[in-house]
Amino acid sequence: MSAYQKISCEDHSIYELVIMRAQSMMVAIDGKIVRIKPIDIVTKDGAEFLIFIDEFNHQQKIRADLIIIQK
């Protein structure tokens, strides 16, 4: 896996707002656009991870820099 690239303050704020409002959002993961429901953003070993519910109602965790927010 590639080295972690810090996400922008804007993206971090978007995640926090969506989490607080219990909303879903469109993102690109591995080039595929999907709807997710973020539930937390955490830091571990210097990298940020987004914990979310996927389109199949499964909880997942992914490094935040591997997600592209569809604005």
QUIKA-V248892 format. One line per field, one symbol per residue. psi: psi as a letter, one per 20 degrees, with the letter a starting at -180 (. if undefined). A space follows every 50 residues. Layout:
psi->???
This chain:
psi->qrqpopqqhggghgggghghilrrrprppkippqprnpiqpqppkjqppp prpaijkpprpqphijpopo.
